[in-house]
Each structure stands twice: as structure tokens, then as C-alpha cells.
Amino acid sequence: MSKLTRYLPWSVGALALLTVLAAARPPARVEGLDLDAFGRLPVLEGGRVKPIDSVARNSLLMIRGQQSLPLFDGAGQRTRTISADEWLLDLMFRPEVADQQKVFVINDPDVLALIGQKQSADRYYAFATLGPHLQELERQGQAAMAIDAKQRTRFQGAVANLFERVYLYFRLKNSIQLEGSAGLAIELGARGDPAAAPRHGTLAELAHFRILPPASGAMGASWHNTGEGLRAAAAGPLDPGLAPLARIALAYRARDAATFNRSVGELRAVGTASRPDDVAQADHEIVFNRVEPFYLGMAIYVLALLALFASWLRLPSLRREGSRWDAALQLMQPTAFALLVAGSVVHTLGLVSRVILQGRPPVTNLYSSAVFVGWGAVILGIILERIYRRGFATGVAAASGFASLIVAHHLSGDGDTMEMMRAVLDSNFWLGTHVITITIGYSGTFLAGAIAIAWTIRKHFGKGLDVATSRMLTSMAYGIICFALFFSFIGTVLGGIWADQSWGRFWGWDPKENGALLIVLWNAIILHSRWGGFARDRGIMTMAIFGNVITALSWFGVNMLGVGLHSYGFMDKAFWALSGFCASQGLIMALALAPRHFWRGSG
């Protein structure tokens, strides 16, 4: 093998990593306005300090389902796409502009009828369109929210969701200064005026985030919003962050880039003087937001799969021995592995960044568990590929990483994925080790199921079958099941220790506990079936696929279906997705048990 063919695949992997690094560069300024510097400003929202960029991204994601906003001219042609930071600045300081931007996604026909609209190809509507119907929307939304989420009709669920998004929009709009008021600069001059007190009180209640940092040495939770700062200034000194904020508001509205940039720098200096660690953390998080490591990791895993599939092409015109195409295709498998490793590096860096930003273990909610499960499957796949070197582990690992990050992507629609942990989950060492260990068990069980699915597809759609490769896949699945059994068992025991310390009992037959036990028992049954000779390759692979069903129900089912102590909210969309996944696994199991090419009438 020449040096070129030896290093070319790894050069492709390195190029993928360089592309990720390029994404970390700050965006270009808009009309000279340093929106990136504004996005770096730390605020307190949702119980944790984060850059205002995270507030903007998460809010726009909740309202529109995207983290950027396309703008269109009168003819319906897209003019440009604005960032979440620019959208938030428009909303706070140029509300008349923001209200014309189509940010609300509405699909339900009854909700559309409520706001006087008909269904069309355009699913997005501006706040100005909703404005004449806000009173009725509020009445219907509050009535729907008074009903338990599980009992709501389709319309009630949709109108409650829209009402929550409209209220979030309204709070964001009134986070720095009240809409329709003379502005923050005028309010500063009116501090202490009894007539201004009601306005300042309203602003303090409506503000969605706190942007005024506490004094040096004060408790981290003692951040203030502008309304609270104005009320405090009536009887005491003026908060040093209020004056720069007022200038930011005026400069942005006037498109005065020099004053805007200078005032943002002054406000950042106020934060640096009192909370330097929070400013540094905000800088870290905004880079994390820009890079979007899990999204880019997804893209790299797809490239790895495409390269691997190319290496399996069997077209005679391409596979002519000694041809250029044959030489290129032979490089595809090591290139796929190099891309898998590059994707795992991005995936790992994303996980580490989340751990640093949260100051918590890598698994704190369903979103982070999906990310971690995929990461575990990818790492195991890399190890298997180094052992067997046949490409199958690369394909299974890349597919598992991609699938888990797709799941995580859909779980991120509720906003901040790094929200503060619930008190019951923020307790002690045993919980952290339990969650991490049992999630590694999830990773192993899913990876074994993915290998079994690959075995099934190869069995029915592969042109030729050799016994050695089939046995290799079975051996891979068997080894991973052993691995998954160990971590699932240890994780379940650690969970019992935590439950004993937190709830005073080791085991309570809670649905989540039963699900964890089922994973342990099912993996043990598979191994015993192999040891006792009750199941051979086909039986082992079919049982491994069913392990996907058991793990999915234990992982998502009880968390999302409102059952037991481990349930944290009902999600009807997740219910149907989970049902569809389980049904698909049943079909694949039937395919695994069926004779090869059974549809042709031959076994």
C-alpha cells in the first residue's frame, strides 16, 4: 500500500474536522452591528446563566421550529435569512418590524379558523396576523391548559401550544423595555417617579430573562431584569448595566453601529467585572451553539455511510480489477472508517462541552440520553471495526450514531436542552453513576439490535452469503450483548442504591425499574439461549432485534407516557413515533425468521 492510499482516508477525516472548526468562526456583521458580541452577553434564564444567543435560539426554535428566520419581499422571494440574535433584537427594540415577520408555525385547521385563516402551503404567520384574535386565542388557550394534557383534544392541544408560544413572544418583547413605552432611556430619567412605578413593576413581571449581573461576591441567583433594576434605582444607586442597555436599545433602533458596538462592550465589561466566570461560560456556550456539534456529527456519519456503501458496489464496469474505479472503491472502506472516527471526535467534543457547561454528568434528560446512547454505540462500533476490519461495524456504528442524533434533534424542539435538573435528579454520586452506566447498557443493546438488523438485510438482499461473515456478525452481536448485560445489571443495582438513599426503598416495582430489569433479563435470556443451544444464529439475531423494542419502551415509554415516579411529561407525538418504531422492529423480526428470498418461492 502506497503512502497516498494509506493517508488519504485519514486526510478526508481531517478535512471533516477542519470543516467543523470553520463553523466556530464568528458570523459577519450586519450593517456594521456586532451581533455576535451582543449574543455573547450573559443572562440568567431558566435557572442557569447562558449567553443571550441561547435564549434567542431556543425561543425561536420553540416558536418557529427553526433557529433562524428567512425574510421575504412583497413578491414572496427570499431576501436573506436573519439569525436568532437579530430576530430577538428586532423583537425587543423594533417590535413593529418583528410583528410583520412570519415566525409562528400553525398547522391545525381549527386553530387557523380561529385566527381567520385558511389552510395553505404557507404554514407560517406573523404576530400582526394573530393580533386581532388575541383575546379569543387567550380565552381558548387558557381553557385548554386547564385540562390535563392527556385528556386534551387535537384542537385543545394545538391552541394551548400556540397560546404558550404567543405568551413567550410577548414576554421576550417586554424583557428590556415595555412595548409602546418611551423606551428604557426615558424610564431611567423617570426612576423614583411614583407614576412610573406601575410600569416598572409590569416590566419586572413580564421580563423573560435577567440581564443585569449581581455585584461581585453576591449570590449567582441574584441577577435582575431591567424592571427590577429600575425599581431598585428608585431608592438606591443606578445599576451600572442599565445605562449601556438603554444606549443599545436606542442605537439598534437608529442602526447606529458604532454606538451599539461600544455600548455592548460596556455592558460586557460590567459583567466581566462582577461575574468573569459567567462571561467566560457564555463565550464557551456561544461557540458550542455556532458549531452545532451534534448536527455536524450527524452529517459526518451520513458521509461515512455513503462512503461505505460505495465500497460495496458490485457493478462490473466499476469493479474491473486494476481500473482506477476499482482502486478508488477500495479506498472507500477505510475512508468510511476515518469519517466515523471524525464523527466520533465531534460527538465526543459536543458531549464534553455539555458536561462543562452544565457542570453535570453527560446524561441529565431524554435529549442528553439520546446523544449519549449514540455516542456509546459509535465508540463500541469503532472498537469492533478495529477487531474485525470488515466494514460492517463501521456501517452499524454510523447508522446508530446518525439515528440517535436524529432522535435527539427532534427532542430539542422544547427549547433549552441544558435546563436545570429536577431536584429528584440532582442528588448524589449514585444517581450520576447509575444513569451513565445504564445508558451505556442501552447503547450496547441497541448496537446489538442494529447488528442483527444488518445481518437480516444481508441475509435477504445480499447477492452472496458466506458462512464466515454470518458467524462474524453473530459473534459481534453476542459480544455486545454480553457487554450490555454487564452494564445494564450494574446500572440497575446502582439505581436501587440511589433509590434507597433518596426514597427509602431499594426497589418499588416502578415501571421504569421494571423496564430496566426487563433489559437485564432479556439480555440474559439471549445468552442462556445461546449457551443451552436453544437458539442459533437466526434465533439470536431475532431476539437481539426484540431487545430494541424492550429498550425503547424502557427508555422512552415510561418517561413520556405519564406513568410512575420516573415520568416527566406526556408527549403524544412521541407515543406514535415509539409505536411506529416497535412495529418496524416486529416486521424486521419476521424478516429475520423468514427463509432467504422467500418471496421468490424458494428457501
Disulfide bonds with the S-S distance in Angstrom:
none
